[in-house]
């Protein structure tokens, strides 16, 4: 069992992996199943039979070496009821003529089936390399080779060259992954030079075999990764380090394609242990717990074929209700308060005033959009505790005047603007927080600065202050 330990760089920073697996990082589209489901794994070999495969490689033609080693590997492969194989070949049907290549020369020669390794071996023995290299079109057609049924679909491309038909196999691969048709393909190169390898790496997980011995090793490695189930359970630790936090949603994101899949709610099995899921080990994941605020882990690499444990510390939860003192109703009506971490100016969430919010334990600042705005700093959320953050209830200012004009209300001490009236709209009732304020006014028809009027007043919670302005 492999454990992935996540730690915090700060109490509200991004979670980092404290222990990475030694297995190489793989990326791809996430296809996951819940434990208990038995979905098949389908592996489609896309095999290069272009004219260049007639070149000698380690004393034999490439086509012979690749066919023999693939056949031998499949012979030794245990094909259970949940493994289906298929074979698509390109470049075998039309002889390559410079300037007149057949870019439609791609064919599904062995449809998907169980225990068909002998059929694939016999078919490979009849293949003759003679044509061009339509990789993009072969991948495009491969989408229709897989049955339209649930399962884990994998493509393994075996080639000694790059796209020869002026198409984009990388774009095709991205489309197949984004649509969930296949996981990220494997690409096995046969003596590919570095400048050519760039055109294959973007297709999928690329492995280059420098010689036939390396080819056999790479083929076995790729099949191992493609076939075996990988399981995972997630431990959300409380502040004491116990894995008892649950019922929070989470998402896995393929860091290459940015596809969010799966997206589930964390569940305790029979209330005692986190649920186990089957996860595809091919992608490199970002993992997000949709807590408030969210917790994110980057660059998660799973060890294929074994059980993995993903541990997220400091996930203790508490509850806090932003409200006015004594929970009274106010003339503000409904509005959202803004939440921010105590060491940040950026808000991460907004919630209705008076509504209880579940939060990760920690220190927060809470901003109420009152007149003037009220910022409550260093509010502590404790694990398994319910508490409230309260601000004074507002009061009212009633302005009466027989003339229209220009006016503003400022804080009497800080001179910060508190309320700006629309021209000619002084008359009426206005809601303000308790405090001492100054109203500065000049009638619209007044032609001199000295005709400005200044009135100081006090607002108390639940009380009404009346101002009569005579311009």
Secondary structure, 3 states (H helix, E strand, C coil): CEEEEEEECCCCCCEEECCCCCCCCCCCCCCCEECCCCCCEEEEEEEECEHHHHCEECCEEHHHHHHHHHHHHHHHCCCCCCEEEEEEEECCCCCCCCCCCCCCCEEEEEEEECCCHHHHHHHHHHCCCCECCCHHHHHHHHCCCCCCCCCEEEEEEEECCCCCCCCCHHHHHHHHHHCCCCCCEEEEEECCCHHHHHHHHCCEEEEEECCHHHHHHHHHHHHHHHHCCCEEEEEECCCCCCCCECCCEEEEEECCCCCEEEEEECCEECCCEECEEECCCCCCEEEEECCCCCEEEEEECCCCCCEEEEEECCCCEEEEEEEEHHHCCCCCCCCEEEEEECCCCCEEEEEECCCEEEEECEEEEEEECCCCCEEEEEEEECCCCEEEEEECCCEEEEEEECCCEEEEEEECCCCCEEEECCCCCCCEEEEECCEEEEEEEEECCCCCHHHCEEEEEEECCCCEEEEEECC
